[in-house]
């Protein structure tokens, strides 16, 4: 269980690092800030994002789920506000960083997926 959590944090860090390389407006001051941002993003996604998701559910339904990109960008922006060595300059870089980080995390989920569903 702990190993999966660590690997998920690693995939989040890779996604954030890739975002900083691909998206203008996303910057890290050092590797420590990157690791702290990945861990903090995991905590924010575990506790803050579900509350924001429920509060914005009507808007998410009206936009056919596209508003979730804004919610994910807001979570990355919140991490950037809380962490001094991580910067996101604007909504568009935040949304693009959320897309990149989400795709990398999705790939990580595929890698970590266990075989329970295949046994049925």
N, C-alpha and C positions, 0 to 999 in steps of 0.2 A: 504493500500500500504506500509506504513512504517512498519506495523507489519510483513508483509511478508519479507521485507528486513532484519529485525531483526532476524526473524526465520531462514532465509537463512544463515545469519552470524553465528548463533548458530550451524547450521548443518555443516558449514565449520569449525568452531572451534572443533566440535566433531570429524570430519574427520581428522583434523590435530592432535588432541590429540591421536586418535586411531593410526594414523601413527607413532607418537612418541613412542607408546607402542609396535607396531608390527614390525616396520622397524628399524633395526640397522642402525645408522647413521643419524637419525632424532631426534633432541633434542630441548627442550624448557627449559629456565632457570627458568621461573615461569609462573603463570597463566596470569599475565598481558601481558607477551610476547605472549602467546597463543591467547589471545583476540585481541591484536594488529595485529598479523599475520593473523588472520581470516579476520579482517577488511581490512587490506592492500591487502590480496589476492583478496578480492572482487573488490577493486579498480583497481588492476593490471589486473584482468580478464575482467573488463569492458572497460579499455582504451588501455592497451598494447597488450593483447592477440589477439584482432581482427586484429591489424596491423601485428603482427608476423604471424598470420594465413594466411593472404593474401600474405605476402612475401614468405611463405614456401608452398603455395598451390601446386605448381608443384611437390615438393618432397612428399607432403602428398598424392597426387594422385598416384604417382609411387609406394609408399609403401602401397597402399590400405588403407590409414588412420592410419597406425601404427605410423607414425611420429608425430601424435597428442599427443601421450604419451610423446614424447620428448619435444614438445611445452609446455604441461602442467607441466612437470618436470622443464622446464626452468622458468616458471612463479613462481613456488614454490621456485626455486633457487634464483630468483630475489628478492622475498620477504625476503628470508634468508639473502641475501646480504645487503638489506636495513635496516633490523631489527637486532639489536645486540643480542637479547635474543633467537633467533631462528637459529638453525644450521642444514644444510643438507650437509653431507659429501659424495659428489660424485654423478654421474649420476644415477647409479642403485638405491640408496636410494631415489633419487628424483623421478624416474619413479615409484617405488613402493609406495611412498607417494602420488603421483598423482593418482594412481589406487585406493588406499584406500580412499582418499579424494573424488575422483570422485564417487565412489560407495555410500559413505555416502551422498553426495550431491544429487545424483540421488534418493536415498530413500527419502531425504527431499523434493525433487521436487514432488515425488509421494504423499507425505503427504499433501503438499500445493496445489496440483492440484485442481482447482475448477471444478464445474459441468457443465460448459458451453458447453463442447464437447459432453456431454451426452444428452443434450436437443434437439439436431438436429434430 
